[in-house]
Amino acid sequence: MTKDPPRWSNKRGEGRAATWLREHQNYAGRDCLIWPFSRTPKGYGMLGHEGRSHYAHRFMCELVHGPAPEGKPQASHSCGSGHLGCVHPQHLAWASNSENQLDRRRHGTAQPRRIRRTNEKTLAAIRALKGIMTQAEIAAALGIAVGSVEYWQRHDRPLQRPGTSEWSRRGRRRPERQPKQAA
């Protein structure tokens, strides 16, 4: 009676996940190749290899295309399904951050941009709703980032705008400018 070989190994770099990626690096199907192992809360595949954690799509991209070239450090998905666990070798390519962000917008997977300056009315609402709603609920209701709500609830300071007072954007006092003397 012969035993089946174990599907795992205690030698670093020879685990099931890394082996699965190596077995599928020549995958040529049309549909996305979905990662069958563990994933992050955002849906990206993860694996342990040689004592470190790696994103599965980056690992696959490196297997197929080699190490990331200078200036293109991100593994970009042409299918837009990275958040669904796609590791298809033909859907991956090295890209710069700006190229990857443009792809995310094209696929509709980019985070919505919530850049909005805080004004006096918004600041008053942030402070009035403290303890009544969560910071995430306040941010969603006002259309601002959660970090802005956290900041303004933590810091009891007036809202200052550059050019409207003696304060600079970083909250430091501007040095007095000395008039230039004629030469």
C-alpha positions as CSV (number, residue, x, y, z in Angstrom):
1,M,0.0,0.0,0.0
2,T,1.6,3.3,-1.1
3,K,0.9,6.6,0.6
4,D,0.0,9.7,-1.3
5,P,2.7,12.3,-0.9
6,P,1.7,15.1,1.5
7,R,0.2,18.2,-0.1
8,W,2.4,20.3,2.1
9,S,6.1,20.6,2.9
10,N,7.9,22.0,5.8
11,K,10.7,23.2,3.5
12,R,10.5,26.9,3.0
13,G,9.3,27.9,-0.5
14,E,7.7,24.5,-1.3
15,G,4.3,25.1,0.2
16,R,1.0,24.3,-1.6
17,A,0.3,27.9,-2.5
18,A,3.7,28.6,-4.1
19,T,3.6,25.2,-5.9
20,W,0.1,26.0,-7.1
21,L,1.3,29.3,-8.6
22,R,4.3,27.6,-10.3
23,E,1.9,24.9,-11.8
24,H,-0.4,27.7,-13.2
25,Q,2.2,30.1,-14.5
26,N,1.5,28.9,-18.1
27,Y,-2.3,29.0,-17.7
28,A,-3.8,30.1,-21.0
29,G,-7.6,30.1,-20.3
30,R,-9.7,33.2,-21.1
31,D,-11.4,33.7,-17.8
32,C,-9.7,34.9,-14.6
33,L,-7.7,32.4,-12.7
34,I,-9.0,32.8,-9.1
35,W,-6.7,32.3,-6.1
36,P,-8.0,29.3,-4.1
37,F,-6.1,30.0,-0.9
38,S,-6.2,32.7,1.8
39,R,-7.1,36.3,0.9
40,T,-6.9,39.8,2.4
41,P,-10.1,41.5,3.5
42,K,-9.9,43.4,0.2
43,G,-9.9,40.1,-1.7
44,Y,-6.3,39.9,-2.9
45,G,-4.6,36.5,-2.6
46,M,-1.9,36.0,0.0
47,L,0.8,33.3,0.5
48,G,3.7,32.6,2.7
49,H,7.0,32.0,0.9
50,E,10.4,31.6,2.5
51,G,9.2,33.0,5.8
52,R,7.5,36.1,4.4
53,S,4.0,37.1,3.3
54,H,3.5,37.9,-0.4
55,Y,0.6,39.0,-2.5
56,A,-0.3,36.1,-4.9
57,H,-0.7,38.4,-7.9
58,R,2.8,39.9,-7.4
59,F,4.3,36.5,-6.9
60,M,2.7,35.3,-10.2
61,C,3.8,38.5,-12.0
62,E,7.4,37.9,-10.9
63,L,7.3,34.3,-12.0
64,V,6.0,35.2,-15.4
65,H,7.6,38.6,-16.1
66,G,10.7,38.6,-13.8
67,P,11.4,41.1,-11.0
68,A,9.6,44.5,-11.1
69,P,11.5,46.9,-13.4
70,E,12.7,50.3,-12.1
71,G,9.8,52.7,-12.0
72,K,7.1,50.0,-12.4
73,P,6.8,48.5,-8.9
74,Q,3.1,47.5,-9.0
75,A,1.5,44.3,-10.5
76,S,-1.4,45.7,-12.4
77,H,-4.5,43.6,-13.5
78,S,-5.7,44.2,-17.1
79,C,-9.0,42.4,-16.2
80,G,-9.8,44.7,-13.2
81,S,-10.5,41.6,-11.0
82,G,-7.5,41.7,-8.6
83,H,-9.8,42.4,-5.7
84,L,-11.7,39.2,-6.6
85,G,-8.4,37.1,-6.4
86,C,-7.4,37.0,-10.0
87,V,-3.8,35.7,-10.5
88,H,-4.1,34.9,-14.3
89,P,-0.5,35.3,-15.7
90,Q,-1.8,37.0,-18.9
91,H,-3.8,39.5,-16.9
92,L,-0.8,40.7,-15.0
93,A,1.9,43.2,-16.0
94,W,4.3,45.5,-14.1
95,A,3.0,49.1,-14.0
96,S,3.8,52.4,-12.4
97,N,1.5,53.7,-9.6
98,S,-0.1,56.3,-12.0
99,E,-0.6,53.6,-14.7
100,N,-2.2,51.3,-12.1
101,Q,-4.5,54.0,-10.8
102,L,-5.6,54.9,-14.3
103,D,-6.4,51.2,-14.9
104,R,-8.4,51.1,-11.6
105,R,-10.5,54.1,-12.8
106,R,-11.1,52.5,-16.2
107,H,-12.2,49.3,-14.5
108,G,-14.3,51.1,-12.0
109,T,-12.4,49.6,-9.0
110,A,-10.8,52.8,-7.8
111,Q,-11.7,54.3,-4.4
112,P,-13.9,57.3,-4.8
113,R,-12.0,60.5,-4.3
114,R,-13.4,62.5,-1.4
115,I,-11.2,65.5,-1.5
116,R,-13.1,68.3,0.1
117,R,-11.9,71.2,2.2
118,T,-13.3,71.5,5.6
119,N,-15.3,74.8,6.2
120,E,-16.7,76.3,9.3
121,K,-20.1,74.7,8.9
122,T,-18.6,71.2,8.4
123,L,-16.3,71.7,11.3
124,A,-19.2,72.6,13.5
125,A,-21.1,69.5,12.4
126,I,-18.1,67.3,13.1
127,R,-17.8,68.5,16.6
128,A,-21.6,68.5,17.3
129,L,-21.9,64.9,16.1
130,K,-19.1,63.6,18.3
131,G,-20.4,60.8,20.5
132,I,-23.7,60.6,18.6
133,M,-22.4,59.0,15.4
134,T,-19.3,57.0,14.6
135,Q,-16.5,58.8,12.8
136,A,-17.1,56.7,9.7
137,E,-20.8,57.6,9.7
138,I,-20.0,61.4,10.1
139,A,-17.4,61.2,7.3
140,A,-20.0,59.5,5.0
141,A,-22.7,62.0,5.8
142,L,-20.4,65.0,5.2
143,G,-18.6,63.5,2.2
144,I,-15.1,63.8,3.9
145,A,-12.4,61.4,4.9
146,V,-12.6,59.6,8.2
147,G,-9.1,60.9,9.0
148,S,-10.5,64.5,8.8
149,V,-13.2,63.7,11.3
150,E,-10.7,62.1,13.6
151,Y,-8.4,65.0,13.4
152,W,-11.0,67.7,14.0
153,Q,-12.6,65.8,16.9
154,R,-9.2,65.3,18.5
155,H,-7.9,68.9,18.1
156,D,-9.8,71.8,19.6
157,R,-8.4,74.5,17.4
158,P,-10.0,77.0,15.1
159,L,-10.1,76.4,11.3
160,Q,-7.4,78.4,9.7
161,R,-6.8,79.0,6.0
162,P,-3.5,80.0,4.4
163,G,-3.5,83.7,3.6
164,T,-6.4,84.5,6.0
165,S,-4.3,84.8,9.2
166,E,-0.8,84.9,10.4
167,W,-0.6,81.1,10.3
168,S,0.9,79.0,7.6
169,R,-0.6,75.8,6.2
170,R,1.3,73.8,8.8
171,G,0.1,75.8,11.7
172,R,3.5,77.5,12.3
173,R,3.9,81.2,12.6
174,R,5.2,82.8,9.4
175,P,8.4,84.7,9.8
176,E,8.3,88.4,9.4
177,R,9.7,89.4,6.0
178,Q,12.4,92.0,6.0
179,P,12.2,94.6,3.2
180,K,15.0,94.3,0.7
181,Q,17.5,97.0,0.9
182,A,18.5,98.7,-2.3
183,A,22.0,97.8,-3.4
